Amino acid sequence: MHETSAAHVLRARALLRLGRPADAASEIDAVLEPTGSHPEDARTLSFEQLGELHTLRATARVRCHRFPDADDSFLSARVYTYSSGNAALEAELAYYEAHYAQAAGARVEFEAWARAVLAVRPEPVSVPARAAYFVPLEHSRARAYDLLGFIAAEAHDFREQARRLRSSLEEFDRTIVRDAWFEAKQLAHLSYYVRDFGDEDVADYVLQRYGCTEWTAELAAQQQEVLRSLGWSTAMRGDFLSAFRFLRDAADIAPTIPYKISAVLDRAYLSCELQLGVVAREEVDYAERLAARVCWNDVRAEAEIVALLQLSAALAPIDAPRARLALERYRTLKKTLPTSALAHGDPRVRAEELAAQAAILRAEGFGERAKLAFVDSFETWRSLGCAWQAALVARELTKLGAGAAFASCTAAEARRHPASWLAARSAPG
């Protein structure tokens, strides 16, 4: 029994999302290059169907690094897509052209194709209604904003990235067709901005969006990241009870032990800042016991490896040798990450690494070296416009007697967040 082209296309899309481009290409080839008799071969298909098939074939070939073949497929995809008059198909093609340009290292073309997606005009209402295309125009626009956010992040313009992420999410408000995984991923990425910049407007948006999202077990990693960020944002406003609840929920739904460790250490940090020393120590001890259960050599996810960096900073004032061991294990695992990982190029990660190193050096008695590392961390955060994170590091430099300028920096940020723990700890007396 022969299958329709639609069945092959649906299976190809699923295989692409599962990271199996070679199998996806085989599904498309079954339609475009049929063997034997086939009741619905390429000669019977519409321009729209052919445009979709060649677009998916081109994408599969790019992911298989078959670039010359991809060039031919994209050329065919353009011919059929532009002949179809289907705006949603045209936008999806432009999105995949952007991905191809990115893979080929063509930076100018990458941005140009991403913007081309946003330039596609919806079909006029006067056009006779047609069957809805599989990928709505709004979905391709959402992904284009994501690509432009990536470009902004590469330029270390994280405020612009946040604006692009928000625009990406808002595209889904214009369609009844949702993409739960992509929306959750975007919300998690936007929530990082809340932690680093302390932007209350973005925090309100993340909280509102979080409440409207249908969270499932498959989205636990993204949900946990959002909950951690909400914990920080509410703590910065002085709502410490809600902050602890968000962080507890983050630990409870963590999909892996390293994710749980990160949430537990967030609770430890907040407890310490609120001068709940016994509670903070118990949380750190619990995180360390959890870490002992992990086979770290098998961990490959960047978000999980970072738990060791957090653990090293938390252990520094308690036991410097154990903190140093955690940091060195983190550095070893970081080397196994692909070169594209954020840990290798994101200055925010570098700033966190410097602060952890400084905390350990201080605990080991190397005050001047600690001061230098804290200064590097402070300057990194400040250069990125992350005033909140810079102020937290400035406070550590003040403790080391680095100068009144750092105390002033901390005081200025405390005034911006008068209900935060930073303001309470910075108050005279």
TALIN-V143469 format. One record per residue. N is the residue number from 1. RES is the residue in three letters. PHI is phi in degrees with one decimal (none if undefined). PSI is psi in whole degrees, 0 to 359 (none if undefined). D_FIRST is the distance of its C-alpha to the first C-alpha in whole Angstrom. Layout:
# TALIN-V143469
n res phi psi d_first
N RES PHI PSI D_FIRST
N RES PHI PSI D_FIRST
This chain:
# TALIN-V143469
n res phi psi d_first
1 MET none 127 0
2 HIS -84.2 144 4
3 GLU -94.9 155 7
4 THR -75.1 163 10
5 SER -62.4 326 13
6 ALA -60.9 323 15
7 ALA -66.3 318 13
8 HIS -65.2 320 13
9 VAL -63.5 315 17
10 LEU -61.4 317 18
11 ARG -66.7 322 17
12 ALA -63.8 319 19
13 ARG -63.1 318 22
14 ALA -63.6 319 22
15 LEU -67.2 323 22
16 LEU -63.5 318 25
17 ARG -68.1 332 26
18 LEU -83.1 0 26
19 GLY 78.6 31 28
20 ARG -122.4 69 25
21 PRO -65.4 327 25
22 ALA -64.0 318 23
23 ASP -68.2 324 20
24 ALA -63.5 318 20
25 ALA -61.5 323 21
26 SER -64.1 323 18
27 GLU -64.2 319 16
28 ILE -69.6 319 17
29 ASP -60.3 329 17
30 ALA -63.1 336 14
31 VAL -96.1 314 14
32 LEU -76.6 335 18
33 GLU -131.7 64 17
34 PRO -67.0 147 14
35 THR -107.0 134 14
36 GLY 74.1 193 13
37 SER -75.3 142 11
38 HIS -146.3 124 10
39 PRO -66.1 342 10
40 GLU -139.7 73 12
41 ASP -90.8 184 14
42 ALA -59.2 335 18
43 ARG -70.6 342 19
44 THR -100.4 0 18
45 LEU -89.8 155 19
46 SER -80.3 168 22
47 PHE -57.5 319 25
48 GLU -61.5 314 25
49 GLN -63.6 318 21
50 LEU -67.6 321 22
51 GLY -60.7 317 25
52 GLU -64.4 315 23
53 LEU -61.5 314 21
54 HIS -70.5 328 24
55 THR -63.7 314 26
56 LEU -68.8 324 24
57 ARG -64.4 317 24
58 ALA -60.6 316 27
59 THR -63.3 317 28
60 ALA -61.7 320 26
61 ARG -68.7 325 28
62 VAL -61.9 315 31
63 ARG -70.6 340 30
64 CYS -91.2 5 30
65 HIS 61.5 31 33
66 ARG -98.3 69 31
67 PHE -64.3 315 34
68 PRO -59.2 318 34
69 ASP -65.3 324 30
70 ALA -64.3 322 30
71 ASP -57.2 314 33
72 ASP -63.5 319 31
73 SER -67.9 320 28
74 PHE -65.4 323 31
75 LEU -61.2 314 32
76 SER -64.9 320 29
77 ALA -61.0 320 28
78 ARG -63.5 315 32
79 VAL -57.8 310 31
80 TYR -73.9 322 28
81 THR -66.4 313 29
82 TYR -68.4 336 33
83 SER -79.4 340 32
84 SER -77.3 332 29
85 GLY 71.5 17 33
86 ASN -95.8 111 31
87 ALA -63.8 319 34
88 ALA -63.7 319 31
89 LEU -66.0 318 29
90 GLU -60.9 320 32
91 ALA -67.0 319 34
92 GLU -64.8 319 31
93 LEU -60.4 314 31
94 ALA -61.0 323 35
95 TYR -62.0 315 35
96 TYR -71.7 331 32
97 GLU -63.1 322 35
98 ALA -63.2 318 38
99 HIS -63.1 321 36
100 TYR -63.5 315 35
101 ALA -61.0 321 39
102 GLN -64.0 315 40
103 ALA -63.4 328 38
104 ALA -85.3 358 40
105 GLY 76.5 18 43
106 ALA -90.8 89 44
107 ARG -65.6 317 46
108 VAL -65.6 314 47
109 GLU -64.9 325 43
110 PHE -56.6 308 42
111 GLU -67.6 322 44
112 ALA -62.8 318 44
113 TRP -69.1 324 40
114 ALA -61.8 318 41
115 ARG -71.3 332 43
116 ALA -63.8 327 41
117 VAL -59.6 314 38
118 LEU -70.7 341 41
119 ALA -83.3 348 42
120 VAL -67.7 126 39
121 ARG -88.8 137 40
122 PRO -59.6 152 38
123 GLU -67.8 138 37
124 PRO -58.8 149 40
125 VAL -65.0 342 39
126 SER -74.6 343 40
127 VAL -70.9 133 37
128 PRO -53.8 138 34
129 ALA -62.0 139 32
130 ARG -123.0 167 29
131 ALA -60.5 137 26
132 ALA -59.6 135 27
133 TYR -71.4 152 26
134 PHE -58.0 319 25
135 VAL -108.0 108 28
136 PRO -59.2 152 31
137 LEU -54.3 321 34
138 GLU -62.1 327 36
139 HIS -66.7 317 34
140 SER -65.9 322 34
141 ARG -63.3 319 38
142 ALA -60.3 319 38
143 ARG -71.2 328 37
144 ALA -66.3 318 39
145 TYR -61.9 325 42
146 ASP -62.9 317 41
147 LEU -63.3 318 41
148 LEU -66.7 328 45
149 GLY -65.9 323 46
150 PHE -62.3 318 45
151 ILE -62.6 318 47
152 ALA -63.5 319 50
153 ALA -65.3 322 50
154 GLU -62.0 329 50
155 ALA -87.4 7 53
156 HIS 62.2 27 54
157 ASP -99.2 79 54
158 PHE -75.2 336 53
159 ARG -66.5 318 54
160 GLU -66.4 322 52
161 GLN -59.5 318 49
162 ALA -61.6 319 50
163 ARG -63.1 320 50
164 ARG -68.2 321 47
165 LEU -64.2 321 45
166 ARG -66.3 319 46
167 SER -62.2 322 45
168 SER -60.9 313 42
169 LEU -65.5 324 42
170 GLU -67.5 338 43
171 GLU -62.1 328 40
172 PHE -72.6 344 38
173 ASP -75.6 350 41
174 ARG -100.3 5 40
175 THR -142.4 151 36
176 ILE -86.2 351 35
177 VAL -89.8 121 32
178 ARG -107.8 162 33
179 ASP -132.1 90 32
180 ALA -58.1 317 34
181 TRP -67.1 314 34
182 PHE -65.5 318 35
183 GLU -62.5 318 38
184 ALA -64.7 320 39
185 LYS -62.4 316 39
186 GLN -63.6 319 41
187 LEU -66.0 321 44
188 ALA -63.3 316 44
189 HIS -64.1 320 45
190 LEU -66.0 327 47
191 SER -67.3 334 49
192 TYR -59.3 325 50
193 TYR -61.9 325 52
194 VAL -61.9 316 54
195 ARG -65.0 317 55
196 ASP -81.1 327 57
197 PHE -108.3 344 58
198 GLY 64.7 33 59
199 ASP -82.7 112 58
200 GLU -70.8 328 58
201 ASP -64.2 315 57
202 VAL -66.4 323 54
203 ALA -61.6 319 54
204 ASP -62.9 319 54
205 TYR -65.7 317 51
206 VAL -62.1 317 49
207 LEU -62.8 316 50
208 GLN -63.3 317 49
209 ARG -68.5 323 46
210 TYR -59.8 317 46
211 GLY -68.4 339 46
212 CYS -96.5 359 44
213 THR -93.1 137 41
214 GLU -88.4 100 39
215 TRP -85.1 135 39
216 THR -125.0 172 37
217 ALA -60.1 329 37
218 GLU -69.0 342 34
219 LEU -105.8 17 37
220 ALA -60.9 321 40
221 ALA -63.5 315 41
222 GLN -68.4 319 41
223 GLN -61.8 320 43
224 GLN -63.8 320 46
225 GLU -63.9 319 47
226 VAL -65.0 317 47
227 LEU -61.4 320 49
228 ARG -62.5 317 51
229 SER -65.9 321 52
230 LEU -64.8 326 53
231 GLY -59.8 315 55
232 TRP -67.5 318 57
233 SER -65.3 321 57
234 THR -71.7 326 59
235 ALA -66.3 323 61
236 MET -64.9 337 62
237 ARG -94.2 0 63
238 GLY 91.4 3 65
239 ASP -91.9 77 63
240 PHE -72.2 330 63
241 LEU -63.5 312 62
242 SER -64.3 324 58
243 ALA -60.7 312 58
244 PHE -63.5 325 58
245 ARG -65.6 315 56
246 PHE -60.8 317 53
247 LEU -69.8 326 54
248 ARG -65.6 316 54
249 ASP -61.8 323 50
250 ALA -61.6 320 49
251 ALA -68.9 322 50
252 ASP -66.8 323 48
253 ILE -98.3 5 45
254 ALA -55.0 130 45
255 PRO -74.9 340 42
256 THR -140.2 167 44
257 ILE -63.5 315 47
258 PRO -57.4 321 48
259 TYR -61.1 318 47
260 LYS -62.9 320 49
261 ILE -57.9 317 52
262 SER -60.5 316 52
263 ALA -67.1 319 52
264 VAL -62.5 319 55
265 LEU -70.4 331 57
266 ASP -61.4 317 57
267 ARG -64.6 323 59
268 ALA -63.4 316 61
269 TYR -62.3 313 62
270 LEU -64.2 321 63
271 SER -61.3 318 65
272 CYS -63.5 317 67
273 GLU -65.4 330 67
274 LEU -88.6 9 68
275 GLN 61.4 36 71
276 LEU -100.1 70 69
277 GLY -57.7 317 70
278 VAL -65.2 317 69
279 VAL -64.1 316 66
280 ALA -60.6 317 65
281 ARG -64.5 320 66
282 GLU -64.4 321 64
283 GLU -64.9 318 60
284 VAL -64.5 317 61
285 ASP -60.6 319 62
286 TYR -64.5 318 58
287 ALA -61.7 321 56
288 GLU -68.1 322 58
289 ARG -65.1 321 57
290 LEU -63.1 317 53
291 ALA -61.2 327 53
292 ALA -67.8 342 54
293 ARG -89.3 354 51
294 VAL -94.6 134 49
295 CYS -87.2 89 48
296 TRP -63.4 333 49
297 ASN -65.8 342 48
298 ASP -95.8 356 44
299 VAL -84.3 127 44
300 ARG -124.7 351 43
301 ALA -81.5 129 42
302 GLU -59.0 318 45
303 ALA -63.4 335 46
304 GLU -85.4 322 46
305 ILE -62.3 326 49
306 VAL -60.2 338 51
307 ALA -58.7 327 52
308 LEU -67.5 325 54
309 LEU -64.9 316 56
310 GLN -60.7 316 57
311 LEU -62.6 321 58
312 SER -62.5 319 60
313 ALA -68.1 323 62
314 ALA -69.7 326 62
315 LEU -80.5 341 64
316 ALA -50.9 309 66
317 PRO -76.1 352 69
318 ILE -98.2 312 68
319 ASP -154.5 99 68
320 ALA -59.6 317 68
321 PRO -61.2 319 67
322 ARG -68.1 324 64
323 ALA -64.3 317 63
324 ARG -62.0 321 63
325 LEU -63.1 317 61
326 ALA -64.2 320 58
327 LEU -65.9 318 59
328 GLU -66.9 324 59
329 ARG -65.4 320 55
330 TYR -59.4 313 54
331 ARG -62.5 322 55
332 THR -64.3 314 53
333 LEU -69.6 328 50
334 LYS -60.6 327 50
335 LYS -66.0 339 50
336 THR -85.2 351 47
337 LEU -74.2 150 45
338 PRO -62.5 156 44
339 THR -62.8 339 46
340 SER -81.1 353 44
341 ALA -63.6 146 45
342 LEU -58.5 326 48
343 ALA -59.3 337 50
344 HIS -89.0 336 51
345 GLY -131.2 348 52
346 ASP -80.5 119 52
347 PRO -63.8 337 56
348 ARG -66.3 320 56
349 VAL -65.1 318 54
350 ARG -60.9 320 57
351 ALA -63.0 320 60
352 GLU -67.1 321 59
353 GLU -62.9 317 59
354 LEU -62.9 320 62
355 ALA -66.3 320 63
356 ALA -65.0 316 62
357 GLN -60.4 319 64
358 ALA -64.4 319 67
359 ALA -62.1 321 67
360 ILE -70.2 316 67
361 LEU -59.5 319 70
362 ARG -62.7 317 72
363 ALA -66.5 332 72
364 GLU -83.2 356 72
365 GLY 94.1 10 76
366 PHE -100.7 73 75
367 GLY -60.7 316 76
368 GLU -68.6 320 76
369 ARG -66.7 323 73
370 ALA -62.5 318 71
371 LYS -61.6 318 73
372 LEU -62.9 318 71
373 ALA -67.5 320 68
374 PHE -63.9 320 68
375 VAL -61.6 316 69
376 ASP -60.9 319 66
377 SER -64.2 314 64
378 PHE -58.6 312 66
379 GLU -63.7 325 66
380 THR -65.4 310 62
381 TRP -61.1 317 62
382 ARG -65.2 321 64
383 SER -65.4 336 63
384 LEU -89.2 355 60
385 GLY 82.0 13 61
386 CYS -88.3 77 61
387 ALA -62.9 324 64
388 TRP -64.1 310 63
389 GLN -65.2 322 62
390 ALA -62.0 321 65
391 ALA -66.0 322 67
392 LEU -62.8 321 66
393 VAL -72.9 323 67
394 ALA -59.3 324 70
395 ARG -62.0 320 71
396 GLU -65.9 323 71
397 LEU -67.9 326 73
398 THR -62.5 320 76
399 LYS -63.1 331 76
400 LEU -89.9 5 77
401 GLY 71.7 35 79
402 ALA -79.5 351 77
403 GLY 133.0 158 79
404 ALA -68.3 335 80
405 ALA -61.0 324 77
406 PHE -72.1 323 74
407 ALA -63.4 322 76
408 SER -66.1 322 76
409 CYS -62.3 315 72
410 THR -63.9 318 72
411 ALA -64.4 322 74
412 ALA -64.8 318 72
413 GLU -72.0 327 69
414 ALA -62.5 324 70
415 ARG -67.7 329 72
416 ARG -70.5 334 68
417 HIS -128.7 71 67
418 PRO -64.7 340 70
419 ALA -95.6 358 68
420 SER -75.9 167 67
421 TRP -67.2 331 68
422 LEU -62.2 318 69
423 ALA -65.5 318 71
424 ALA -64.5 319 73
425 ARG -76.0 339 73
426 SER -92.9 352 75
427 ALA -64.8 144 77
428 PRO -58.5 140 81
429 GLY 77.0 none 82
